[in-house]
Amino acid sequence: MAEKLAQRLAEIKKQIADAAKKANRNAGEIKLAAVSKTRPGTDVKEAIAAGATVFGENKVQEAEAKIKELGRESAEWHLIGHLQANKARKAVNLFDVIHTLDSIELAERLERICIEENRQSLSVLVQVDLAGEATKNGVAENDLLPLIEFLKTCKSLKFDGFMIIPPFFEDAEKTRPFFRHLREIRDRFLPGGELSMGMSHDFAVAIEEGATIVRVGTAIFGERRYKVSSLD
Ligand SMILES: *Cc1c(COP(=O)(O)O)cnc(C)c1O
């Protein structure tokens, strides 16, 4: 199992390097976040031993247990799932980067908590919804400006870039316009900022379109086994 995980991780790194090369980019500017949601801490440990340094979790409670088990300093921890207001304090204390900032209210809350908890700097990415999917989280393009203006006034929150979860398409090429559009938004509002985009089936396309962080779960850890009663 450990060997398989190491092999898969090496294969993903190779594919990242290939995609970067194809796009005339330096692979060193692309960060791989290994998405460890639903995996036990032992899997994360194996991944760390195999060289993974960044992990993405989508639920605060689940991440808390793993981070306590493995140690806050054992890796870089990224929150990639929706953050509920009542979990904001825990998130501030657990994560290095929050990919899912999606409202001014949440930004205000995180900024206040950072100050209360003496957290000097918390990296945040703004999640953008370009599909207008009412069921999905994220800020519509037309609503970005006030949030970004607010983030510029924050002392603790560090506005580092944008994130997107496009609608799922079997054919990864169909996600390309979403990635391209997010890059245009980044170039307009925060040139040089991070672009968190691309998952197991479409990270190569995302890299061609400028991704600086790819979030890869299944391709590293294998198919997920969802628990029926997961609390968040
Ligand atoms: C689960 C998840 C991923 C990883 O998806 P895979 O298809 O397993 O690579 C990436 N980003 C987010 C926001 C996720 O929830």
The ligand as a MOL file (V3000), in Angstrom:
LIG
                    3D

  0  0  0     0  0            999 V3000
M  V30 BEGIN CTAB
M  V30 COUNTS 15 15 0 0 0
M  V30 BEGIN ATOM
M  V30 1 C -12.3530 16.2820 -3.1630 0
M  V30 2 C -11.8500 17.5580 -3.6970 0
M  V30 3 C -10.7500 17.5950 -4.5680 0
M  V30 4 C -10.0400 16.3500 -5.0460 0
M  V30 5 O -10.8250 15.6550 -5.9410 0
M  V30 6 P -10.2400 14.3460 -6.6860 0
M  V30 7 O -11.1380 14.2050 -7.8340 0
M  V30 8 O -10.3150 13.2280 -5.7190 0
M  V30 9 O -8.8470 14.6680 -7.0660 0
M  V30 10 C -10.2940 18.8280 -4.9910 0
M  V30 11 N -10.8890 19.9770 -4.6030 0
M  V30 12 C -11.9490 19.9920 -3.7770 0
M  V30 13 C -12.5530 21.2950 -3.3870 0
M  V30 14 C -12.4620 18.7900 -3.2990 0
M  V30 15 O -13.5290 18.8230 -2.4810 0
M  V30 END ATOM
M  V30 BEGIN BOND
M  V30 1 1 1 2
M  V30 2 1 2 3
M  V30 3 2 2 14
M  V30 4 1 3 4
M  V30 5 2 3 10
M  V30 6 1 4 5
M  V30 7 1 5 6
M  V30 8 2 6 7
M  V30 9 1 6 8
M  V30 10 1 6 9
M  V30 11 1 10 11
M  V30 12 2 11 12
M  V30 13 1 12 13
M  V30 14 1 12 14
M  V30 15 1 14 15
M  V30 END BOND
M  V30 END CTAB
M  END
